[in-house]
Protein backbone atom coordinates (compact mmCIF):
# COMPACT_ATOMS: atom_id res chain seq x y z
CA UNK A 1 0.00 0.00 0.00
CA UNK A 2 1.14 3.50 -0.72
CA UNK A 3 1.76 6.02 2.02
CA UNK A 4 -0.30 9.19 2.56
CA UNK A 5 2.23 11.44 0.84
CA UNK A 6 2.20 9.36 -2.34
CA UNK A 7 -1.62 9.19 -2.34
CA UNK A 8 -1.94 12.96 -1.83
CA UNK A 9 0.58 13.66 -4.59
CA UNK A 10 -1.30 11.36 -6.98
CA UNK A 11 -4.59 13.08 -6.14
CA UNK A 12 -3.03 16.51 -6.73
CA UNK A 13 -1.62 15.41 -10.09
CA UNK A 14 -5.04 14.14 -11.13
CA UNK A 15 -6.74 17.36 -10.05
CA UNK A 16 -4.29 19.95 -11.31
CA UNK A 17 -2.35 18.50 -14.26
CA UNK A 18 -3.50 18.20 -17.84
CA UNK A 19 -1.13 15.24 -18.36
CA UNK A 20 -2.87 12.73 -16.18
CA UNK A 21 -1.04 9.48 -15.56
CA UNK A 22 -3.26 6.38 -15.45
CA UNK A 23 -0.98 4.89 -12.78
CA UNK A 24 -2.09 7.70 -10.42
CA UNK A 25 -5.72 6.89 -11.12
CA UNK A 26 -5.13 3.15 -10.66
CA UNK A 27 -3.23 3.69 -7.40
CA UNK A 28 -6.07 5.75 -5.94
CA UNK A 29 -8.75 3.32 -7.12
CA UNK A 30 -6.81 0.39 -5.60
CA UNK A 31 -6.49 2.26 -2.31
CA UNK A 32 -10.22 3.07 -2.23
CA UNK A 33 -11.14 -0.53 -3.10
CA UNK A 34 -8.90 -1.90 -0.32
CA UNK A 35 -10.24 0.64 2.15
CA UNK A 36 -13.86 -0.23 1.39
CA UNK A 37 -13.17 -3.98 1.45
CA UNK A 38 -11.66 -3.65 4.93
CA UNK A 39 -14.54 -1.59 6.32
CA UNK A 40 -16.54 -4.70 7.17
CA UNK A 41 -14.03 -5.49 9.94
CA UNK A 42 -13.58 -2.10 11.51
CA UNK A 43 -14.23 -1.53 15.17
CA UNK A 44 -17.57 0.13 14.37
CA UNK A 45 -18.86 -2.65 12.12
CA UNK A 46 -21.30 -4.96 13.88
CA UNK A 47 -21.72 -8.26 12.06
CA UNK A 48 -25.17 -9.83 12.47
CA UNK A 49 -25.08 -13.37 13.83
CA UNK A 50 -27.94 -14.11 11.42
CA UNK A 51 -25.48 -13.60 8.52
CA UNK A 52 -23.81 -16.86 9.55
CA UNK A 53 -20.39 -15.16 9.61
CA UNK A 54 -18.37 -16.28 12.61
CA UNK A 55 -15.13 -14.67 13.79
CA UNK A 56 -11.91 -15.81 12.17
CA UNK A 57 -8.58 -16.03 13.97
CA UNK A 58 -7.74 -12.48 12.81
CA UNK A 59 -10.92 -11.07 14.36
CA UNK A 60 -10.08 -12.15 17.90
CA UNK A 61 -8.12 -9.93 20.27
CA UNK A 62 -4.85 -11.10 21.81
CA UNK A 63 -6.80 -12.52 24.74
CA UNK A 64 -9.10 -14.47 22.39
CA UNK A 65 -12.29 -12.40 22.47
CA UNK A 66 -14.63 -10.31 20.30
CA UNK A 67 -17.47 -8.03 21.39
CA UNK A 68 -20.85 -9.78 21.39
CA UNK A 69 -24.21 -8.00 21.65
CA UNK A 70 -27.11 -10.05 22.92
CA UNK A 71 -30.83 -9.71 22.40
CA UNK A 72 -30.91 -8.16 25.86
CA UNK A 73 -28.99 -5.18 24.41
CA UNK A 74 -25.99 -5.98 26.56
CA UNK A 75 -22.45 -6.08 25.17
CA UNK A 76 -20.02 -8.70 26.42
CA UNK A 77 -16.59 -9.98 25.59
CA UNK A 78 -16.95 -13.50 24.29
CA UNK A 79 -16.09 -16.01 21.59
CA UNK A 80 -17.76 -18.46 19.25
CA UNK A 81 -17.11 -22.08 20.25
CA UNK A 82 -16.85 -23.93 16.95
CA UNK A 83 -17.12 -27.36 18.58
CA UNK A 84 -20.39 -26.68 20.42
CA UNK A 85 -21.80 -24.08 18.02
CA UNK A 86 -22.52 -21.71 20.93
CA UNK A 87 -21.42 -18.19 21.75
CA UNK A 88 -19.64 -18.19 25.11
CA UNK A 89 -18.81 -15.35 27.51
CA UNK A 90 -15.31 -14.68 28.84
CA UNK A 91 -15.99 -16.85 31.90
CA UNK A 92 -16.78 -19.80 29.62
CA UNK A 93 -20.56 -19.81 30.04
CA UNK A 94 -23.12 -19.93 27.22
CA UNK A 95 -24.87 -16.56 26.89
CA UNK A 96 -28.22 -16.27 28.72
CA UNK A 97 -29.60 -14.15 25.85
CA UNK A 98 -29.09 -15.06 22.21
CA UNK A 99 -26.32 -13.04 20.60
CA UNK A 100 -27.52 -10.87 17.73
CA UNK A 101 -24.23 -9.36 16.51
CA UNK A 102 -20.48 -9.36 17.06
CA UNK A 103 -17.44 -7.28 16.15
CA UNK A 104 -13.69 -7.35 16.72
CA UNK A 105 -12.42 -5.47 19.75
CA UNK A 106 -10.78 -2.13 18.90
CA UNK A 107 -7.01 -1.92 18.95
CA UNK A 108 -5.57 -0.85 22.33
CA UNK A 109 -4.64 2.82 22.66
CA UNK A 110 -0.98 3.57 21.97
CA UNK A 111 0.63 6.91 22.67
CA UNK A 112 2.09 8.75 19.69
CA UNK A 113 5.84 8.83 19.47
Buried (B, 14 or more C-beta within 10 A) or exposed (E): EEEEEEBEBBBEBBEEEEEEEEEBBEBBEEBEEEEEEEEEBEEEEEBEBEEEEBBEEEBBBEEEBBBBBBEEEEBBBBBBEEEEEBBBBEEEEEBEBEBBBBBBBEEEEEEEE
